[in-house]
Amino acid sequence: MIISVKVHPNSGRKEIMEKGGVIHAYLKSAAEAGKANRELVSLLAEKYGIHESDVKIAGGFSSRTKMIEIKGKS
C-alpha cells in the first residue's frame, strides 16, 4: 500500500490524524539529519501494528509531503 503523508516536524506532539482525506503526521523531532523521517517510520509502524522494516519512505525524503510504502497492507 502506498500512502501520502503530510509531515509537521517540531510540532511538540507525536500523532497521526486524517483531515479532509489527507493523512497528517505531527512529529516532535526536527527535520534535520533524518530525525523526523525515522520518527515518522516508527510512528506509522506503531499505528499499523507492523515492524518498522515494513515501512519505507518511497519519495519526498526532504519534503514535507512524503510517499510511504507499507508492506503487507492493501
C-alpha positions in Angstrom: 0.0 0.0 0.0 1.3 3.5 -0.9 0.0 6.5 1.1 0.8 10.2 1.0 1.6 11.8 4.4 1.9 15.5 5.2 4.6 15.8 7.9 4.7 18.5 10.5 8.1 18.4 12.3 8.8 20.2 15.5 5.2 20.2 16.4 5.7 19.2 20.1 3.5 16.1 19.8 3.5 12.6 18.2 0.3 12.0 16.5 -1.2 10.8 13.2 -4.6 12.0 12.1 -6.6 12.4 8.9 -8.1 15.7 7.9 -10.2 16.0 4.8 -8.8 12.8 3.3 -5.2 13.8 3.9 -3.0 12.0 6.5 -1.1 14.4 8.7 1.8 13.2 10.9 2.8 15.6 13.8 6.3 14.8 15.0 8.4 16.1 17.9 11.7 15.7 16.0 13.3 18.4 14.0 13.7 18.0 10.2 17.4 17.6 10.4 19.7 14.6 9.8 16.8 12.3 9.1 15.4 12.5 12.7 11.9 13.3 11.6 11.9 10.6 8.9 12.9 8.0 11.5 10.2 9.2 13.9 7.7 9.0 11.1 8.6 5.4 10.2 8.4 4.4 13.8 5.0 6.2 14.3 3.5 4.6 11.2 4.7 1.1 12.2 3.1 1.6 15.6 -0.2 2.8 14.1 -0.5 -0.1 11.7 0.9 -2.7 14.1 3.8 -3.8 11.9 7.6 -3.7 12.1 9.5 -0.6 11.2 11.2 -2.6 8.4 7.8 -2.9 6.7 7.5 0.9 6.4 9.6 2.6 3.7 9.7 6.2 2.6 9.4 5.9 -1.2 9.5 9.5 -2.1 9.9 13.0 -0.6 12.8 12.4 1.8 13.5 16.1 2.2 9.9 17.3 1.5 7.0 17.7 4.0 4.8 15.6 1.7 6.1 12.0 1.6 5.1 8.9 -0.3 5.1 6.0 2.1 5.1 2.3 1.1 3.7 0.0 3.7 4.4 -3.7 3.0 1.7 -6.3 3.7 -1.2 -3.8 3.7 -3.5 -3.3 0.8 
